[in-house]
Amino acid sequence: MSDDTQDKLVQAYLEYFKANEWWEQNRSYRAYYAAQKQLRLIKKLVQKRKQENHDYFYKHCFKKTREE
């Protein structure tokens, strides 16, 4: 599994946290769109990570459980 995706996900969350704080304080168009952009990035990274986990499971774990 790729730790790179996990690292990017953590970084995206930290950026979202900053953008969301800005949104909570300002309630402006720019703040709203900045927060939404980070949420879209998080969604994309979560889907990628989910696929990585799925692929790893079926490549390494699923065979072992079927053999037992």
PyMOL CGO cylinders between C-alpha atoms (Angstrom):
from pymol import cmd
from pymol.cgo import CYLINDER

trace = [
    CYLINDER, 0.00, 0.00, 0.00, 1.10, 3.49, -0.68, 0.3, 1, 1, 1, 1, 1, 1,
    CYLINDER, 1.10, 3.49, -0.68, 1.93, 5.65, 2.33, 0.3, 1, 1, 1, 1, 1, 1,
    CYLINDER, 1.93, 5.65, 2.33, 2.19, 8.53, -0.11, 0.3, 1, 1, 1, 1, 1, 1,
    CYLINDER, 2.19, 8.53, -0.11, -1.59, 8.62, -0.52, 0.3, 1, 1, 1, 1, 1, 1,
    CYLINDER, -1.59, 8.62, -0.52, -2.03, 8.55, 3.24, 0.3, 1, 1, 1, 1, 1, 1,
    CYLINDER, -2.03, 8.55, 3.24, 0.42, 11.43, 3.64, 0.3, 1, 1, 1, 1, 1, 1,
    CYLINDER, 0.42, 11.43, 3.64, -1.39, 13.44, 0.97, 0.3, 1, 1, 1, 1, 1, 1,
    CYLINDER, -1.39, 13.44, 0.97, -4.69, 12.74, 2.69, 0.3, 1, 1, 1, 1, 1, 1,
    CYLINDER, -4.69, 12.74, 2.69, -3.39, 14.02, 6.02, 0.3, 1, 1, 1, 1, 1, 1,
    CYLINDER, -3.39, 14.02, 6.02, -1.95, 17.12, 4.35, 0.3, 1, 1, 1, 1, 1, 1,
    CYLINDER, -1.95, 17.12, 4.35, -5.23, 17.75, 2.52, 0.3, 1, 1, 1, 1, 1, 1,
    CYLINDER, -5.23, 17.75, 2.52, -7.14, 17.51, 5.80, 0.3, 1, 1, 1, 1, 1, 1,
    CYLINDER, -7.14, 17.51, 5.80, -4.81, 20.02, 7.45, 0.3, 1, 1, 1, 1, 1, 1,
    CYLINDER, -4.81, 20.02, 7.45, -5.31, 22.40, 4.52, 0.3, 1, 1, 1, 1, 1, 1,
    CYLINDER, -5.31, 22.40, 4.52, -9.06, 21.87, 4.73, 0.3, 1, 1, 1, 1, 1, 1,
    CYLINDER, -9.06, 21.87, 4.73, -8.97, 22.66, 8.43, 0.3, 1, 1, 1, 1, 1, 1,
    CYLINDER, -8.97, 22.66, 8.43, -7.31, 26.01, 7.68, 0.3, 1, 1, 1, 1, 1, 1,
    CYLINDER, -7.31, 26.01, 7.68, -9.75, 26.77, 4.85, 0.3, 1, 1, 1, 1, 1, 1,
    CYLINDER, -9.75, 26.77, 4.85, -12.71, 25.85, 7.01, 0.3, 1, 1, 1, 1, 1, 1,
    CYLINDER, -12.71, 25.85, 7.01, -11.52, 28.11, 9.82, 0.3, 1, 1, 1, 1, 1, 1,
    CYLINDER, -11.52, 28.11, 9.82, -11.25, 30.93, 7.26, 0.3, 1, 1, 1, 1, 1, 1,
    CYLINDER, -11.25, 30.93, 7.26, -14.78, 30.12, 6.07, 0.3, 1, 1, 1, 1, 1, 1,
    CYLINDER, -14.78, 30.12, 6.07, -16.14, 30.11, 9.63, 0.3, 1, 1, 1, 1, 1, 1,
    CYLINDER, -16.14, 30.11, 9.63, -14.60, 33.52, 10.29, 0.3, 1, 1, 1, 1, 1, 1,
    CYLINDER, -14.60, 33.52, 10.29, -15.29, 35.30, 6.99, 0.3, 1, 1, 1, 1, 1, 1,
    CYLINDER, -15.29, 35.30, 6.99, -18.25, 33.64, 5.24, 0.3, 1, 1, 1, 1, 1, 1,
    CYLINDER, -18.25, 33.64, 5.24, -17.03, 34.98, 1.91, 0.3, 1, 1, 1, 1, 1, 1,
    CYLINDER, -17.03, 34.98, 1.91, -17.19, 33.48, -1.58, 0.3, 1, 1, 1, 1, 1, 1,
    CYLINDER, -17.19, 33.48, -1.58, -13.44, 32.95, -1.69, 0.3, 1, 1, 1, 1, 1, 1,
    CYLINDER, -13.44, 32.95, -1.69, -13.41, 31.21, 1.70, 0.3, 1, 1, 1, 1, 1, 1,
    CYLINDER, -13.41, 31.21, 1.70, -16.35, 29.01, 0.70, 0.3, 1, 1, 1, 1, 1, 1,
    CYLINDER, -16.35, 29.01, 0.70, -14.71, 27.91, -2.54, 0.3, 1, 1, 1, 1, 1, 1,
    CYLINDER, -14.71, 27.91, -2.54, -11.37, 27.30, -0.83, 0.3, 1, 1, 1, 1, 1, 1,
    CYLINDER, -11.37, 27.30, -0.83, -13.03, 24.98, 1.68, 0.3, 1, 1, 1, 1, 1, 1,
    CYLINDER, -13.03, 24.98, 1.68, -14.98, 23.20, -1.07, 0.3, 1, 1, 1, 1, 1, 1,
    CYLINDER, -14.98, 23.20, -1.07, -11.82, 22.71, -3.12, 0.3, 1, 1, 1, 1, 1, 1,
    CYLINDER, -11.82, 22.71, -3.12, -10.13, 21.01, -0.19, 0.3, 1, 1, 1, 1, 1, 1,
    CYLINDER, -10.13, 21.01, -0.19, -13.17, 18.78, 0.39, 0.3, 1, 1, 1, 1, 1, 1,
    CYLINDER, -13.17, 18.78, 0.39, -13.10, 17.68, -3.25, 0.3, 1, 1, 1, 1, 1, 1,
    CYLINDER, -13.10, 17.68, -3.25, -9.41, 16.85, -2.93, 0.3, 1, 1, 1, 1, 1, 1,
    CYLINDER, -9.41, 16.85, -2.93, -10.05, 14.85, 0.24, 0.3, 1, 1, 1, 1, 1, 1,
    CYLINDER, -10.05, 14.85, 0.24, -12.84, 12.94, -1.50, 0.3, 1, 1, 1, 1, 1, 1,
    CYLINDER, -12.84, 12.94, -1.50, -10.55, 12.12, -4.43, 0.3, 1, 1, 1, 1, 1, 1,
    CYLINDER, -10.55, 12.12, -4.43, -7.75, 10.94, -2.13, 0.3, 1, 1, 1, 1, 1, 1,
    CYLINDER, -7.75, 10.94, -2.13, -10.13, 8.85, -0.02, 0.3, 1, 1, 1, 1, 1, 1,
    CYLINDER, -10.13, 8.85, -0.02, -11.39, 7.10, -3.14, 0.3, 1, 1, 1, 1, 1, 1,
    CYLINDER, -11.39, 7.10, -3.14, -7.81, 6.40, -4.23, 0.3, 1, 1, 1, 1, 1, 1,
    CYLINDER, -7.81, 6.40, -4.23, -6.89, 5.07, -0.78, 0.3, 1, 1, 1, 1, 1, 1,
    CYLINDER, -6.89, 5.07, -0.78, -10.02, 2.93, -0.71, 0.3, 1, 1, 1, 1, 1, 1,
    CYLINDER, -10.02, 2.93, -0.71, -9.03, 1.36, -4.03, 0.3, 1, 1, 1, 1, 1, 1,
    CYLINDER, -9.03, 1.36, -4.03, -5.50, 0.72, -2.78, 0.3, 1, 1, 1, 1, 1, 1,
    CYLINDER, -5.50, 0.72, -2.78, -6.88, -1.04, 0.30, 0.3, 1, 1, 1, 1, 1, 1,
    CYLINDER, -6.88, -1.04, 0.30, -9.28, -3.06, -1.83, 0.3, 1, 1, 1, 1, 1, 1,
    CYLINDER, -9.28, -3.06, -1.83, -6.53, -4.14, -4.23, 0.3, 1, 1, 1, 1, 1, 1,
    CYLINDER, -6.53, -4.14, -4.23, -4.20, -5.08, -1.38, 0.3, 1, 1, 1, 1, 1, 1,
    CYLINDER, -4.20, -5.08, -1.38, -6.87, -7.12, 0.36, 0.3, 1, 1, 1, 1, 1, 1,
    CYLINDER, -6.87, -7.12, 0.36, -7.79, -9.13, -2.70, 0.3, 1, 1, 1, 1, 1, 1,
    CYLINDER, -7.79, -9.13, -2.70, -4.16, -9.63, -3.66, 0.3, 1, 1, 1, 1, 1, 1,
    CYLINDER, -4.16, -9.63, -3.66, -2.80, -10.66, -0.24, 0.3, 1, 1, 1, 1, 1, 1,
    CYLINDER, -2.80, -10.66, -0.24, -5.50, -11.41, 2.31, 0.3, 1, 1, 1, 1, 1, 1,
    CYLINDER, -5.50, -11.41, 2.31, -8.46, -12.85, 0.43, 0.3, 1, 1, 1, 1, 1, 1,
    CYLINDER, -8.46, -12.85, 0.43, -6.49, -15.84, -0.85, 0.3, 1, 1, 1, 1, 1, 1,
    CYLINDER, -6.49, -15.84, -0.85, -5.33, -16.75, 2.65, 0.3, 1, 1, 1, 1, 1, 1,
    CYLINDER, -5.33, -16.75, 2.65, -8.83, -16.70, 4.10, 0.3, 1, 1, 1, 1, 1, 1,
    CYLINDER, -8.83, -16.70, 4.10, -10.19, -18.84, 1.26, 0.3, 1, 1, 1, 1, 1, 1,
    CYLINDER, -10.19, -18.84, 1.26, -7.46, -21.45, 1.72, 0.3, 1, 1, 1, 1, 1, 1,
    CYLINDER, -7.46, -21.45, 1.72, -8.17, -21.92, 5.43, 0.3, 1, 1, 1, 1, 1, 1,
]
cmd.load_cgo(trace, "trace")
